[in-house]
Structure formats: C-alpha cells, structure tokens
Amino acid sequence: MTRFHPIPTWLLHYPPTNHALFVIALWPVLFAVGCWQTPQIAQFLTSQGLEISVLHVFLAGFGTYLFLLGKHRAFNRRYFERHAVDITWHRRLCEVDQDLIAAGMAGTETHSAVTSEMAQLRKQLGFLADADNFYRKLKILIHVMSWLRSKLK
C-alpha cells in the first residue's frame, strides 16, 4: 500500500527576503554554467548560418531574465491580493509592537504574544510581509546585474 507523505510546510510558505534575493542572484551563475557546459544551442545556430557564440546565448538569456525581473511585482500581484488580509494584519501587528515598546511594555506577556504572531505571519508570508524592502533591494540587485551584463558585452 502506498503511503502519502504530507508536503513539508516550508514548501507552502514564501521565501524570506534574503533567501529570495539569494536565489535571484544565483540564477545567472547557474545559467552561465549551463551555457558553457552545453554549447549545442550556439553550435546549432552557427550551423544555420548565424554567427552566435555561447556568450551571445548567455547575454540574451541574462537580458531576458533582467527584463522579467523588472516585472516581478506585476507578475506577483495575485499573491499580494490573495494575502492582502494577512499582510495588513502583519503591518498592524508591527505598529502595535512599536507602540508596546514605546509604552515600556517590552518583555510582557502581551508583547511576546504580538511578537510570536508576527513571527508566524512573517514565516508564512516571507518576502510578501515586507514587500517594499524586498523590491527596494531587488531594484538594487537588478541595477548591479545590468551593470555586470553591460561589462560583459
């Protein structure tokens, strides 16, 4: 009899900001390795009469990736809409947390309850919880990768 194993809970959550940015930055490296390990696309295009090198294939893929990364917020709008209530609740909890700290109630049972609920929501929402921070860092990463692409041309 085949037993079904439950899906690990970490697969159901969105990645935190730093994990998402790390994976986004790692993809071009993996793509570059793939391009240089499998030059068949460039060889095929060259055999068809086009002078395409492996570097051209990489730069085209990298440029497309950067273009699509610039549209990340638009592509993920549905996730923000789906979790709008949780995102609003997380922001409200952050405000309550700051108010409790300002009132000198840090370390109380109320503060620890608010903190634990914030942590649970942040774990579930990942980068959606602090999207402005994520997209600010992503914009910087896109600029760095665009500069790197321009230097490779």
C-alpha positions in Angstrom: 0.0 0.0 0.0 1.4 3.4 -1.0 1.5 5.9 1.8 1.2 9.5 1.0 3.6 11.7 2.9 2.5 15.2 3.8 4.0 18.1 1.9 6.7 19.8 4.1 5.3 23.0 5.5 8.3 25.0 4.2 7.1 24.3 0.6 3.8 26.1 1.3 5.5 29.3 2.5 7.0 32.1 0.5 10.8 32.5 0.9 12.1 35.3 3.2 13.6 38.4 1.6 17.2 37.3 1.9 16.6 33.8 0.6 14.6 35.1 -2.4 17.3 37.6 -3.3 20.0 34.9 -3.0 18.2 32.6 -5.4 17.5 35.5 -7.8 21.2 36.4 -7.8 22.3 32.8 -8.1 20.3 32.1 -11.2 22.6 33.9 -13.7 25.6 31.9 -12.3 23.8 28.6 -12.8 22.6 29.7 -16.3 26.2 30.7 -17.2 27.4 27.3 -16.1 24.7 25.6 -18.1 25.5 27.7 -21.2 29.2 26.8 -21.1 28.6 23.2 -20.3 26.1 22.7 -23.2 27.1 24.8 -26.2 24.7 22.9 -28.5 22.4 25.9 -29.0 25.2 28.1 -30.1 26.6 25.4 -32.4 23.2 24.8 -33.9 22.6 28.5 -34.6 26.1 28.7 -36.1 25.4 25.7 -38.4 22.3 27.6 -39.6 24.4 30.5 -40.8 24.1 32.8 -37.7 27.3 33.8 -36.0 26.2 33.1 -32.4 28.6 32.3 -29.6 27.9 30.8 -26.2 28.4 34.3 -24.8 25.7 35.7 -27.1 23.3 33.0 -25.9 24.2 33.8 -22.3 23.8 37.5 -22.7 20.4 37.1 -24.5 19.1 34.8 -21.7 20.5 37.1 -19.0 19.0 40.2 -20.6 15.6 38.5 -20.8 15.9 37.5 -17.1 16.7 41.0 -16.1 13.7 42.3 -18.1 11.4 39.8 -16.5 12.8 40.6 -13.0 11.8 44.2 -13.5 8.2 43.0 -13.9 8.4 40.8 -10.8 5.9 42.9 -8.8 3.3 42.9 -11.6 3.7 39.1 -12.1 3.2 38.5 -8.3 0.3 40.9 -7.9 -2.1 38.0 -7.4 -0.2 36.7 -4.4 -0.4 40.2 -2.8 -4.1 40.3 -3.5 -4.6 36.7 -2.2 -2.8 37.5 1.1 -3.9 41.1 1.5 -5.6 40.5 4.8 -2.6 38.7 6.3 -0.2 41.4 5.0 -2.5 44.2 6.5 -2.7 42.2 9.8 1.2 41.9 9.9 1.6 45.6 9.3 -0.9 46.3 12.1 1.0 44.0 14.5 4.2 45.8 13.6 2.6 49.1 14.7 1.2 47.5 17.9 4.7 46.1 18.6 6.3 49.5 18.2 3.6 51.1 20.4 4.2 48.4 23.1 7.9 49.1 23.1 7.3 52.8 23.2 5.0 52.4 26.2 7.7 50.4 28.0 5.8 47.1 27.8 8.6 45.2 26.1 9.0 41.7 27.6 5.5 41.5 28.9 3.1 38.6 28.0 1.2 40.9 25.6 4.4 41.9 23.8 5.5 38.3 23.5 2.1 37.3 22.1 2.3 40.0 19.5 5.9 39.1 18.6 5.1 35.4 18.2 2.2 36.1 15.9 4.3 38.5 13.9 7.0 35.8 13.6 4.4 33.2 12.5 3.0 35.6 9.8 6.4 36.6 8.6 7.4 32.9 8.3 4.2 32.2 6.3 4.3 35.4 4.1 8.1 35.5 3.5 9.0 38.5 1.3 5.3 39.5 1.0 5.3 40.7 4.6 7.8 43.4 3.8 7.4 43.8 0.1 8.7 47.4 -0.1 12.0 46.4 1.4 12.2 43.4 -0.9 11.5 45.4 -4.0 14.0 48.1 -3.0 16.7 45.5 -2.6 15.6 43.8 -5.8 15.9 47.1 -7.7 19.5 47.5 -6.5 20.3 43.9 -7.5 18.8 44.4 -10.9 21.0 47.5 -11.4 24.1 45.6 -10.3 23.3 42.7 -12.6 22.5 45.2 -15.5 25.9 46.9 -15.0 27.6 43.5 -15.0 25.8 42.5 -18.2 26.9 45.7 -19.8 30.5 45.0 -18.9 30.3 41.5 -20.5 29.2 42.8 -23.8 
